[in-house]
């Protein structure tokens, strides 16, 4: 079996991956040391590739512009492996469908990010991102050391104002 197919299987009419076994196999070997910057850089590239791929697949289903909501959540442990990050993303036709207060309450442990996709111009713009509830509390204790946009989005989210004020400050 080719290595790229080792963890693939089909079940209930969909393709899937045996992620838990793949992680256990990877971690059973000696791992090189990495700097945090290297990990974040690699993760960022993969994350953006996922968003770009979803935007590309969705452009035939939705009229431009449309929106993508991304959820990132740290899982406490899968198959004996800690620090697993789970990601899900879903497109929406209208921004009003994604009410930040409801999303925040439904996913308090996730980082929630909304993108605007303009398929006509080929652009994907970040509208806002809100970390987990505990991270938000920490950021608001010391707002001066964080990005002004992040602080603004969190404050607006907590005041319930973010739904129609999704823009970046320069």
C-alpha positions in Angstrom: 0.0 0.0 0.0 1.4 3.4 -0.9 2.4 5.5 2.1 0.0 8.3 1.3 -2.9 5.8 1.4 -1.8 4.0 4.6 -4.3 5.9 6.8 -7.1 6.4 4.2 -10.4 4.5 4.3 -13.9 4.8 3.0 -16.8 4.6 5.4 -20.5 5.6 5.0 -19.8 6.9 1.5 -17.0 9.4 2.5 -13.3 9.4 2.5 -11.6 9.6 5.9 -8.2 9.4 7.5 -7.0 7.5 10.6 -5.5 10.5 12.2 -5.0 9.0 15.6 -2.9 6.1 14.2 -0.9 8.5 12.1 -0.1 10.7 15.1 0.9 7.6 17.2 3.1 6.4 14.3 4.8 9.8 14.0 5.4 10.2 17.7 6.8 6.6 18.1 9.9 7.8 16.3 12.5 10.2 17.6 11.4 13.7 16.8 13.8 16.6 16.0 13.6 19.8 18.1 11.8 22.7 16.6 11.5 26.4 17.5 8.0 27.8 18.1 8.4 30.1 15.1 9.0 27.1 12.8 5.9 25.3 14.1 3.7 28.4 13.7 5.0 29.2 10.3 4.2 25.6 9.0 0.8 25.6 10.7 0.0 29.0 9.2 0.8 27.8 5.7 -1.3 24.7 6.1 -4.2 26.6 7.7 -4.2 29.1 4.8 -4.1 26.3 2.3 -7.2 24.8 3.9 -9.1 28.1 3.8 -8.0 28.8 0.1 -9.1 25.2 -0.9 -12.5 25.7 0.8 -12.9 29.1 -0.9 -12.1 27.6 -4.3 -14.5 24.7 -3.8 -17.3 27.0 -2.6 -17.1 29.6 -5.3 -19.4 27.6 -7.6 -21.9 27.1 -4.7 -22.2 30.7 -3.4 -22.6 34.1 -5.0 -19.6 36.4 -4.4 -19.0 37.7 -1.8 -19.5 34.9 0.6 -18.0 34.1 4.0 -16.0 31.3 5.7 -16.2 30.6 9.4 -13.2 28.7 10.8 -13.0 27.0 14.2 -9.8 25.9 15.7 -9.9 23.9 19.0 -7.2 22.3 21.1 -8.3 18.8 22.0 -7.2 17.6 25.4 -6.0 14.3 24.0 -6.6 11.8 21.2 -5.4 8.3 21.4 -2.9 9.2 24.1 -1.5 12.2 22.2 -1.9 15.6 23.8 -2.0 19.1 22.1 -4.0 18.0 19.1 -5.6 20.9 17.2 -8.9 20.2 15.4 -10.0 22.5 12.6 -13.4 22.9 10.9 -14.5 25.5 8.4 -17.8 26.2 6.7 -18.9 28.6 4.0 -22.0 30.9 4.4 -23.7 33.1 1.8 -24.5 36.0 4.2 -22.4 37.5 6.9 -25.6 38.0 9.0 -25.8 34.2 9.2 -22.7 34.2 11.4 -23.7 36.0 14.5 -20.6 36.4 16.6 -22.4 36.3 20.0 -24.0 32.9 19.1 -20.8 31.5 17.6 -18.9 32.7 20.7 -21.4 31.1 23.1 -21.6 27.8 21.1 -17.8 27.4 20.8 -16.2 29.1 23.9 -13.1 26.9 23.7 -12.4 27.5 20.0 -10.7 30.2 18.1 -13.3 31.6 15.8 -12.3 33.4 12.5 -14.5 34.9 9.8 -13.2 35.5 6.3 -14.9 37.3 3.4 -14.3 35.7 0.0 -14.6 37.8 -3.1 -14.4 35.2 -5.8 -14.6 37.8 -8.6 -11.4 39.5 -7.5 -9.8 36.4 -6.0 -9.4 37.8 -2.6 -9.9 36.4 0.9 -10.1 39.0 3.7 -9.9 38.5 7.4 -12.9 40.1 9.0 -12.3 39.1 12.6 -10.9 36.4 14.9 -11.9 35.7 18.5 -9.9 33.3 20.6 -11.3 31.1 23.4 -13.1 32.7 26.3 -10.1 32.2 28.7 -7.7 33.7 26.2 -10.0 36.6 25.7 -10.1 37.3 29.4 -6.3 37.2 29.5 -5.9 39.5 26.5 -8.3 42.1 28.0 -6.3 42.1 31.3 -3.2 43.4 29.4 -4.6 44.8 26.1 -1.5 47.0 25.4 0.7 44.0 24.5 -1.7 42.6 21.9 -2.6 43.5 18.4 -5.1 46.5 18.4 -7.4 44.7 16.0 -7.6 41.6 18.2 -8.3 43.7 21.3 -11.0 45.7 19.4 -12.7 42.5 18.1 -12.8 40.9 21.5 -14.2 44.1 23.1 -16.8 44.4 20.4 -17.7 40.7 20.7 -18.2 41.1 24.4 -20.4 44.1 23.8 -22.3 42.3 21.1 -21.4 44.9 18.4 -19.1 42.9 16.1 -21.7 41.7 13.7 -21.6 44.8 11.5 -18.3 46.3 12.4 -15.9 43.9 10.8 -13.0 45.9 9.6 -9.3 46.2 10.4 -7.7 49.3 12.0 -4.6 50.6 10.4 
